[in-house]
C-alpha cells in the first residue's frame, strides 16, 4: 500500500508557482499539508493559485516578483518566514524561454534565460540555505533541470546550458549542504506544457488534450510524458522525511515513467606512455575510446 506523505508543519516556497508545473507543485505540496509561498511574476496567476489552495483547505500566500536577483530571492524567503514562521522547502521552478538557433540567438535572449533559470536558482537556493542554517533543522532544495540539460535540444542553447548547470548545482550543493542536513536534488520533469505543445511533432497530442482526451500510452509510457499533475508527486516525495537519504540526484518523472539519471562519468579510456599525439589519437580512436559515440538530443515520437 502507498504511504501517504505528511508535510504538516512545513513551509515551502515554489518559484514560478502560479502556472503550469509550478502551479501543480504548489497545489500538491499544500494538499500534503505544507504551507506554501506561491511566487510568480504574474500577480493574477499567483493570487488565483493561492485562492485555489485556500478553497481546498490549504494554506498559501503570494509573493509577486521576477526571479533572478538576490533581492527577489530574499523576498520569497522572508515571505515564508513572515507568513509561516519558517522555511523548510524550496522548489526552484521559475523559468522562461527564448528559443532560437545559435546563429539567431541574441545576447538578450541568452542572458534573460540564464538570469531566470541559472542565476535565479542560485540566488533562491543561497537565500534558502542561509535560512536553513539559522533554523538548524535541515531543509530541502528541489531544483528543476531538464532533458535538454542532459541531452541537448535544438534551438535551446540558453535553456540547455542553464539546465545542465542546475544539474551540476544539485551535485555540488549536495556535498556542501550534507552537514546541514539539507538534501539537494534536481527534478527532470516531462510535462506536456505550452512549450512542448509548440513542437510540431506534438501538435496531434495537443489537439487530443484540447478535446479533453488523455495522452496515449506511447507518450505516457514510451516517452514518459504526461501532465504537470503527473510530475508534482515527485516534489512532494523529495520534500518529505521519506526522502531524507536522497541527495545529489537527477530524477525524472513524467506520465507513467519514473527514472534516475546517471551522472557523467568516463565510459572508455586508453593510455599512451609519455602522452598523445594527434596522429595517435586519430589512429586509435575508432577502435578504442571512440568506437561507440554517445547519443544526443531528445528523442521524439515518429
C-alpha positions, 0 to 999 in steps of 0.5 A, a space after each residue: 500500500 502507498 504511504 501517504 506523505 505528511 508535510 504538516 508543519 512545513 513551509 515551502 516556497 515554489 518559484 514560478 508557482 502560479 502556472 503550469 508545473 509550478 502551479 501543480 507543485 504548489 497545489 500538491 505540496 499544500 494538499 500534503 499539508 505544507 504551507 506554501 509561498 506561491 511566487 510568480 511574476 504574474 500577480 493574477 496567476 499567483 493570487 488565483 493559485 493561492 485562492 485555489 489552495 485556500 478553497 481546498 483547505 490549504 494554506 498559501 500566500 503570494 509573493 509577486 516578483 521576477 526571479 533572478 536577483 538576490 533581492 527577489 530571492 530574499 523576498 520569497 524567503 522572508 515571505 515564508 518566514 513572515 507568513 509561516 514562521 519558517 522555511 523548510 522547502 524550496 522548489 526552484 521552478 521559475 523559468 522562461 524561454 527564448 528559443 532560437 538557433 545559435 546563429 539567431 540567438 541574441 545576447 538578450 535572449 541568452 542572458 534573460 534565460 540564464 538570469 531566470 533559470 541559472 542565476 535565479 536558482 542560485 540566488 533562491 537556493 543561497 537565500 534558502 540555505 542561509 535560512 536553513 542554517 539559522 533554523 538548524 533543522 535541515 531543509 530541502 532544495 528541489 531544483 528543476 533541470 531538464 532533458 535538454 540539460 542532459 541531452 541537448 535540444 535544438 534551438 535551446 542553447 540558453 535553456 540547455 546550458 542553464 539546465 545542465 548547470 542546475 544539474 551540476 548545482 544539485 551535485 555540488 550543493 549536495 556535498 556542501 549542504 550534507 552537514 546541514 542536513 539539507 538534501 539537494 536534488 534536481 527534478 527532470 520533469 516531462 510535462 506536456 506544457 505550452 512549450 512542448 505543445 509548440 513542437 510540431 511533432 506534438 501538435 496531434 497530442 495537443 489537439 487530443 488534450 484540447 478535446 479533453 482526451 488523455 495522452 496515449 500510452 506511447 507518450 505516457 509510457 514510451 516517452 514518459 510524458 504526461 501532465 504537470 499533475 503527473 510530475 508534482 508527486 515527485 516534489 512532494 516525495 523529495 520534500 518529505 522525511 521519506 526522502 531524507 537519504 536522497 541527495 545529489 540526484 537527477 530524477 525524472 518523472 513524467 506520465 507513467 515513467 519514473 527514472 534516475 539519471 546517471 551522472 557523467 562519468 568516463 565510459 572508455 579510456 586508453 593510455 599512451 606512455 609519455 602522452 598523445 599525439 594527434 596522429 595517435 589519437 586519430 589512429 586509435 580512436 575508432 577502435 578504442 575510446 571512440 568506437 561507440 559515440 554517445 547519443 544526443 538530443 531528445 528523442 521524439 515520437 515518429 
